[in-house]
């Protein structure tokens, strides 16, 4: 999971850098470049929000799985304790 997040982060950084360099060297007017920068920033923001939501969902799933494992372990411990006590 962490590896995928890292790859996505590098991909996003490369995309932003490439977009910024493209805008700097593009033969456009200032108004057009500002519009392009705003559009790119909006797109990046939306991508980051989606990524954040996905991470939150994964975190919730992992939390629930961990909670269930802890609950199961507690039940097993109690059963073992009763067996030892007789």
N, C-alpha and C positions, 0 to 999 in steps of 0.2 A: 504494500500500500504506500509506504513512504517513498519507494523508488518511483512509482507512478506520479506522485505529487512532485517529486524533484524533476522528473522529465517534463511534466506539464509546465512547471515554473520556468525551466530553461527554454522551452518552446515559446512560451509567452514573452519572455525577455527578448529572444531573438526576433520574434515578430514585431515587437515594439521598436527595437533598434533598427531593424530593416525598414519599417515604416517611416521612422523619423529621418533616417538617411535619405530615403526616397523623396520625402517631402522637401528636405533641404536642397536637394539637387534638381528638383523638378522645375521646369520653366513655367511657373504659374504666378499669378498675382498674389499679393498679400492676403486679399480677401478670400481667394480660393484656397490658399494654404491654411488659413485659419479655420475655414470650414472643414477642410480635410482633417486637420488636427483634432477638431472637436468631434468629428465623426469617429475617428480612430480611438479617441479617449473614451467616448461613449461605448463603443464596441468592446474595448478592453475592460471597462468597468462592468459591463454585463457579463463578460466571460468570467471575471473574478468573482462576481456575485454567485453565478451558477456553480463555480468550483467550490466556493465557500459553503453553499447549501449542500452540495454533494458530500463534502467533508463532514458537515454536521450530521447528516443522515448516517454516514458510515460510523461516526463516533457514537451515535445513539445505539446503532446495532451492536457495536462492540461492547458498549456498556451493558446492554441487556444480556448479551451472551456471557459476559464476565459475572454479572449478578447471578445468573442462573447456575453457572459453574460453582460459584461460592455457596449458593444455597444447596446444591446437590452435595458438595463436599461436607457441608455442615450436617446434613442428614446422614451421610455415610459415617461421619465421626460419631454422631449420637448412637447409631446402630452398633458400631464397633464398641463403643463405651458400654452399652447395655450387655453385649455379648461377653465382654471381659468381666463385668460385675456379676453376671450370672443371672 
